[in-house]
Amino acid sequence: MNKLLLVVPVLYLLSCGETQQKAELSLEERAKLIHEKVITIDTHDDINVKNFTDSINYTQRLDSQINLPKMEEGGLDVAWLIVYTGQDSLNDEGYAKAKANAMSKFEAIHRLCEEFAPDKINLALNHEDVIRIDAAGKKVAMIGVENAYPLGTDLSNFEKYYDLGARYISLAHNGHSQFSDSNTGEADNKWLHNGLSELGKEAVKEMNRLGIMIDVSHPSKAAMKQMIALSKAPIIASHSSARAICDHSRNLDDEQLMLMKENGGVVQTVAFSSYLNTDKHNARNEEIKKIEKNIMDSLNTPWLERSEIRSLASDERDAYIATYMQMRKIVSTKTKTMKGLPPAVNVSDFIDHVDYMVKLIGIDHVGISSDFDGGGGIEGWSDASETFNVTLELVKRGYTEDQIAKLWGGNLMRVLDEVEAVAKSMQQN
């Protein structure tokens, strides 16, 4: 008998069996299969260098929202660890202090990947590295720079940051830098450069030349539009959401979103409560704040606003944060059983932004970020251990496996590939 004739019915039966098996899976089971299969990439996770020592580091299940045990529990494969520096004076003294801060964070990330846990997490510099490290069963670290302020006025520093592993850089944060105006200028309508400075324009060219993705999450709208006009490569918004849904200056309005599409870039929707639903966030936050103040009083420490914490001396700030974290544990336990609290901003609110942007600019231009340990975290995705809940909500909304793979990092990696291709072309000319 011809063996070929037996192949067709066998394949048919296998195909029918697989289809029937998929149909019998519950929604949650389907989501788990997808979550395990796709590479999940979170493009914004802040770090504290005190969690990168030989005795306290990410191999342990720390109180931090991101660490290796929590990544394992939640199935988060790739974390972009952030070299963040706050904005200060635009002078040599300010730049030097900021440089020291940035270098300490670069060094911390390298220590984690090269000394403390090279068997568990490695640093990736490109898309191929991500695939290779993930295939080896390890977690992946990548490096983003939030605020180019520490680079000073010497453009050669961009190449130094690239050599240290930086693959995206934002030219500003909360406050106008030497390179770019910040979105925070909307508060008083005071601008330093009316977009980019001349140095900032040169920085765009240099990032294109090196293969560094340009991040527009914090710069002003004018600066963002100028970056798109100047850049020869696609750009990213590493942690921003849709302004049409939540009118916050950190989000992108429809004009900006359309520009991102035309540019070929990607917007990484951010799980930051007040950027997703400000009214809902504020209503709950007011009630939570009352509880926090009472607990801080019981711990003999005054409750401070974030701006007040930043103004403390280093030792005082560290002591306050330690007490604050103790208070947050108590609050977290207390609020789980409390009735009558306003609802929290949750994963559904988060995916509402994903839905909106996908409908407006297409599935190829939207991604996912948390801003963990930098203010991010919502009900259902409060730390990396709950990462699966994002995939589950996407499946509930009807997204396919291919679409979820794009949202969870495929789109970002495509942009990184294109940015590298542009750099290679520029370097050859």
C-alpha positions in Angstrom: 0.0 0.0 0.0 1.1 3.5 -0.8 2.3 5.1 2.5 1.6 8.5 1.2 -2.1 7.7 1.1 -2.0 7.0 4.9 -0.4 10.4 5.7 -3.4 12.5 4.7 -6.0 10.9 6.9 -3.5 10.7 9.8 -2.7 14.4 9.4 -6.4 15.2 9.1 -7.1 13.3 12.3 -4.3 15.0 14.1 -5.5 18.4 12.9 -9.0 17.7 14.0 -7.7 16.5 17.4 -5.6 19.6 17.9 -8.6 21.8 17.0 -10.9 20.0 19.3 -8.3 20.1 22.1 -8.0 23.9 21.7 -11.7 24.3 21.7 -11.9 22.4 24.9 -9.3 24.5 26.7 -10.7 27.2 29.0 -9.9 30.8 28.3 -7.3 30.9 31.2 -5.7 27.7 29.9 -5.4 29.2 26.4 -3.9 32.4 27.9 -1.3 30.3 29.9 -0.2 28.5 26.7 0.2 31.9 24.9 2.0 33.5 27.9 4.5 30.6 28.1 5.1 30.7 24.4 5.7 34.4 23.7 8.6 36.5 24.9 7.3 39.0 27.3 9.2 42.3 27.4 8.6 45.1 29.9 10.4 48.3 28.7 10.6 50.2 31.9 11.7 49.0 35.4 13.5 51.4 37.7 16.3 50.2 40.0 17.8 51.1 43.4 21.5 50.3 43.5 21.1 49.1 47.1 19.4 46.0 45.7 22.5 45.2 43.6 25.0 44.1 46.3 26.5 40.7 47.0 24.2 40.3 50.0 21.0 42.0 48.7 20.2 41.5 45.1 17.6 40.4 42.5 18.2 36.7 43.1 16.1 37.2 46.2 12.4 37.9 46.4 12.8 41.5 47.6 10.1 44.0 48.3 10.9 45.5 44.9 8.3 45.1 42.2 10.9 43.6 39.9 13.3 40.9 40.8 14.2 37.4 39.5 11.8 35.3 41.7 8.9 37.6 40.8 9.8 37.5 37.1 9.8 33.7 37.3 6.5 33.6 39.1 4.8 35.9 36.6 6.5 34.7 33.4 8.2 38.0 32.6 11.1 37.2 30.3 12.8 40.6 29.7 13.2 43.6 31.9 14.6 46.9 30.6 16.4 48.1 33.8 16.6 51.9 33.9 19.5 54.2 34.4 17.5 57.1 35.8 18.8 60.5 37.0 16.6 63.4 38.1 16.9 66.8 36.6 19.2 69.4 38.3 21.1 72.5 37.4 22.5 72.8 33.9 26.1 73.3 34.8 29.3 71.3 35.2 28.7 70.6 38.9 25.2 69.2 38.2 26.4 67.1 35.2 29.3 65.6 37.3 26.9 64.6 40.1 24.4 63.1 37.7 27.2 61.2 35.9 28.2 59.5 39.1 24.6 58.5 39.7 24.2 57.1 36.2 27.5 55.2 36.4 26.5 53.6 39.7 23.3 52.2 38.0 25.2 50.9 34.9 27.6 49.2 37.2 24.8 47.7 39.3 23.1 46.1 36.3 26.4 44.7 35.0 27.2 43.2 38.5 23.8 41.5 38.5 24.3 39.9 35.1 28.0 39.2 35.3 28.8 38.5 39.0 25.7 37.8 41.1 23.5 35.8 38.7 25.0 35.1 35.3 23.4 31.6 35.5 20.0 33.3 35.8 20.0 36.5 33.9 22.2 38.0 31.1 22.4 41.4 29.5 21.1 41.6 25.9 22.4 44.2 23.4 20.1 43.3 20.5 17.2 41.2 19.3 19.4 38.1 18.6 20.7 38.2 22.2 17.1 38.3 23.6 16.2 35.2 21.6 19.4 33.4 22.5 19.3 34.1 26.2 15.6 33.3 26.4 16.2 30.0 24.6 18.8 29.1 27.2 16.2 29.4 29.9 17.5 32.6 31.5 15.9 36.0 32.1 17.0 38.9 30.0 18.1 42.4 31.1 18.3 45.3 28.8 19.3 48.9 29.6 17.3 52.1 29.0 18.4 55.6 30.0 15.7 57.9 31.5 17.1 61.4 31.1 20.2 62.3 29.1 21.1 65.0 31.6 24.1 63.0 33.0 25.7 63.0 29.6 26.5 66.7 30.0 27.3 68.6 26.8 29.9 66.1 25.3 28.1 64.1 22.5 30.9 61.5 22.7 29.3 60.3 25.9 26.4 58.8 23.9 28.9 56.3 22.5 30.1 55.5 26.0 26.6 54.8 27.2 26.0 52.6 24.1 29.2 50.7 24.9 27.8 50.2 28.5 24.6 48.6 27.0 22.2 51.5 26.7 19.8 50.8 23.8 17.3 53.7 24.4 17.7 57.1 25.8 15.2 59.9 26.7 16.6 63.4 26.1 14.6 64.8 29.1 12.7 63.8 32.2 10.7 66.0 34.7 12.3 69.3 33.9 14.0 70.9 30.8 17.5 69.4 30.1 20.3 70.7 28.1 19.0 68.7 25.1 15.2 69.0 25.3 12.2 70.6 26.9 10.1 68.3 29.1 6.4 67.6 29.1 6.4 69.3 32.6 6.6 72.7 30.8 2.8 72.4 30.2 2.2 73.2 33.8 3.4 76.8 33.6 3.9 77.1 29.8 7.5 78.0 30.3 10.0 76.5 27.8 13.7 76.5 27.6 14.3 75.5 23.9 10.8 75.5 22.3 11.4 71.8 21.7 15.0 70.6 21.1 18.1 72.7 21.7 20.8 72.7 19.0 22.7 70.1 21.2 19.5 68.0 21.3 19.3 68.0 17.5 22.8 66.8 17.2 22.0 64.2 19.9 19.2 62.8 17.7 21.7 62.4 14.8 24.2 60.7 17.1 21.7 58.2 18.5 20.7 57.4 14.9 24.4 56.8 14.1 25.0 54.6 17.1 21.8 52.5 17.0 20.2 53.9 20.1 16.4 54.1 20.2 15.1 57.6 20.9 12.6 57.6 23.7 9.9 60.4 23.6 8.0 59.5 26.8 9.1 62.5 28.8 10.1 65.3 26.3 7.6 68.0 25.3 5.2 67.6 22.4 7.2 70.1 20.4 10.5 68.2 21.1 8.9 65.0 20.1 7.7 66.3 16.8 11.1 67.7 16.1 12.7 64.4 16.9 10.5 62.6 14.5 11.2 65.1 11.8 15.0 64.7 12.3 15.3 61.0 13.0 16.2 58.6 10.2 15.0 55.7 12.3 11.8 54.8 14.1 11.4 56.1 17.7 9.7 54.8 20.8 7.7 56.0 23.8 9.1 53.7 26.4 6.2 54.2 29.0 3.3 56.4 27.9 -0.4 55.9 27.3 -3.3 57.5 25.4 -4.1 61.1 26.2 -7.6 60.8 24.6 -8.5 58.4 27.5 -6.6 60.1 30.3 -5.6 63.8 29.8 -2.1 63.7 31.4 0.9 65.5 29.9 2.9 62.2 30.1 0.5 60.6 27.6 0.4 61.0 23.8 -2.5 62.7 22.1 -4.0 61.4 18.8 -1.7 63.7 16.7 1.3 62.3 18.4 0.1 58.7 18.1 -0.5 59.2 14.4 3.1 60.6 14.0 4.4 57.5 15.8 2.6 55.3 13.3 3.9 57.3 10.3 7.4 57.1 11.8 7.1 53.3 12.2 7.7 53.5 16.0 6.0 51.9 19.0 4.2 53.3 22.1 4.7 51.2 25.2 1.5 51.5 27.2 2.3 52.1 30.8 0.7 50.6 33.9 0.9 53.8 35.9 -2.3 54.4 37.7 -2.7 58.2 37.3 -1.8 58.0 33.6 -4.5 55.5 33.0 -7.5 57.0 34.9 -6.7 60.1 36.9 -10.1 60.5 38.4 -10.3 56.9 39.6 -6.7 57.1 40.8 -7.3 60.3 42.8 -10.5 59.1 44.4 -8.9 56.0 45.8 -5.6 57.7 46.5 -7.2 60.2 48.8 -8.7 57.4 50.9 -5.4 55.5 50.9 -3.5 58.6 51.9 -5.6 58.9 55.1 -4.7 55.3 56.0 -1.0 55.9 55.2 -0.8 59.0 57.3 -2.4 57.2 60.3 0.1 54.3 60.0 3.1 56.6 59.6 1.9 58.5 62.7 1.9 55.1 64.6 5.5 54.6 63.3 6.5 58.0 64.7 7.3 59.4 61.3 5.5 62.2 59.5 3.9 61.4 56.1 5.6 63.3 53.3 4.8 64.2 49.7 7.2 62.8 47.0 8.6 66.3 46.4 9.4 66.6 50.2 11.1 63.2 50.2 13.3 64.2 47.3 14.4 67.3 49.3 15.7 65.3 52.3 19.3 64.7 52.9 20.5 61.3 51.6 20.6 59.6 55.0 17.3 61.0 56.0 15.7 60.0 52.7 17.0 56.4 53.1 15.6 56.2 56.6 12.3 57.6 55.5 12.0 55.2 52.6 12.7 52.3 54.9 9.8 53.3 57.2 7.6 54.1 54.2 8.1 50.6 52.8 7.2 49.1 56.2 4.1 51.3 56.1 3.2 50.2 52.6 3.2 46.5 53.7 0.8 47.3 56.5 -1.4 49.3 54.1 -1.4 46.5 51.5 -2.6 44.0 54.0 -5.1 46.3 55.5 -6.8 47.4 52.3 -7.2 43.9 51.0 -10.0 43.3 53.5 -11.4 46.9 53.7 -14.9 47.5 52.4 -16.1 50.8 50.9 -12.8 51.9 49.3 -13.1 53.5 45.8 -12.1 51.0 43.2 -8.4 50.8 42.1 -7.1 51.4 38.6 -6.7 47.9 37.3 -5.6 45.7 34.3 -8.8 46.3 32.5 -8.2 50.1 32.6 -4.7 49.4 31.3 -5.9 47.3 28.3 -8.5 50.0 27.5 -5.5 52.1 26.5 -4.0 49.3 24.5 -7.3 48.8 22.7 -7.6 52.5 21.9 -4.2 52.8 20.5 -4.4 49.5 18.5 -7.6 50.8 16.9 -6.1 54.2 16.1 -2.6 53.3 14.9 -2.6 49.5 14.5 -1.3 46.4 16.3 2.3 47.0 15.0 2.8 50.2 16.9 1.7 49.4 20.5 3.6 47.6 23.4 3.6 47.1 27.1 5.5 48.6 30.1 5.0 48.8 33.8 7.3 51.5 35.3 7.8 49.2 38.3 9.7 50.6 41.1 9.3 54.1 39.6 5.6 54.6 40.6 4.0 52.1 38.3 1.8 49.1 39.2 -1.9 48.7 39.2 -4.5 46.2 40.6 -3.8 42.9 38.9 -0.3 43.9 37.8 1.2 45.3 41.0 4.5 43.6 40.5 6.3 41.2 38.1 4.7 38.1 39.7 1.3 39.1 38.3 2.5 39.6 34.7 0.3 36.7 33.4 -2.8 38.8 34.2 -2.0 41.2 31.4 -1.9 38.3 28.9 -5.1 36.9 30.3 -6.9 40.3 29.8 -5.6 40.5 26.3 -7.0 37.0 25.5 -10.3 38.0 27.1 -10.4 41.0 24.7 -10.0 38.6 21.7 -6.3 39.3 20.8 -4.7 36.4 19.0 -1.4 34.8 19.9 0.4 36.6 17.1 -1.0 39.9 18.2 -0.1 39.3 21.8 3.4 38.4 20.8 3.7 41.8 19.0 2.3 43.7 22.0 4.5 41.9 24.5 7.7 42.9 22.7 7.7 41.9 19.1 7.0 45.4 18.0 9.7 46.9 20.2 12.3 44.3 18.8 11.3 45.2 15.3 12.0 48.9 16.0 15.4 48.0 17.6 16.2 46.0 14.5 15.3 48.9 12.2 17.3 51.4 14.4 20.3 49.1 14.1 19.9 48.8 10.4 19.9 52.6 10.0 23.0 52.9 12.2 24.8 50.3 10.1 24.0 52.2 6.9 25.1 55.5 8.4 28.4 54.1 9.6 29.2 52.6 6.2 28.6 56.0 4.4 
